[in-house]
Amino acid sequence: MPQKRSGAEEPHLRDLWVGSSPLPVLVLFVSSRMAGLRVDFSVLLEPLGFVKVLEWIFAIFALATCGGFQGKTTLLVSCKGVVNKTVTAAFAYPFRLNTVEFSAPDPKGCAGTWTDVHLVGNFSSSAQFFVTLGSLVFLYCIAALVVYIGYNHVYQQNNKFPLTDLAISVLTALLWLVSTFVWAKALADIKMSTEANIIPGIGACKAPGTTCNFVSVTSMGILNLSVVFGLLNAALWGGNVWLVYKDTKLHNQWNRISESPAERGV
């Protein structure tokens, strides 16, 4: 005969929702998902895990050196009623220089001869492409490290994970290469748009009695570093492709195909 459930028996999962509190259900759900967790930090000492840590670090450097830049261009202006007045145009990521305006030499605008002066060029698409890629790579590296450290046994047993990792690694290496070259070209144009050669293109400096002299522009060495980090990221992800490829069935199948009949008979 069926036995009645005793009061000490554990309640059904749906019964835990009673009391308008979903917390017990959430705890059971998370516990079931964490059941396969096997934390093993020794994976970080292996090539695949170690390179992933480097990719995570260099993605941060690429983000910081490009996205955190702030600079300014300074001119020395003399005009009606103004002698050697410093005017500046401050610019930063995402480098929409065409929205950056020089400060006026004086409140009267050189007796009306000084018009609004902007820098030239909009390089936001190249800069945002580079920084967005770095942000996505940063997040992916965190997710990959969680899998490597906590679920490496699942990664090794299920070939879908290495194949997915391989596809993402190939795509990321190509994107790093493309975005770095695009950003390097944009950086060269940014330098051209903020240095001394901008003065001939400033209409206000051509007004009678007005002279403009270039003073300085913020050093862009940190932006040069962002290009270097971009190339390093491309190289790291290119090497990572081989490391991930060795964990897939594709590599094992190729080894079996390349074996000679004599070797297979041994």
Buried (B, 14 or more C-beta within 10 A) or exposed (E): EEEEEEEEEEEEEEEBEEEEEEEBBEEEEEEEEEEEEEEEEEBBEEEBBEBBEBBBBBBBBBBBBBBEBEBBBBBBBBBBEBEEBEBBBBBBBBBBBBEBEBBBBBEBBBEEBBEEBEBBBBBBEBBBBBBBBBBEBBEBBEEBBEBBBBBBEEBEEEBEBBBEBBEBBBEBBBBBBBBBBBBBEBBEBBBEBBBEEBBEEBEBBEBEEBBBEBBEBBEBEBBBBBBBBBBBBBBBBBBBBEBBBBBBEBBEEEEEEEEEEEEEEE
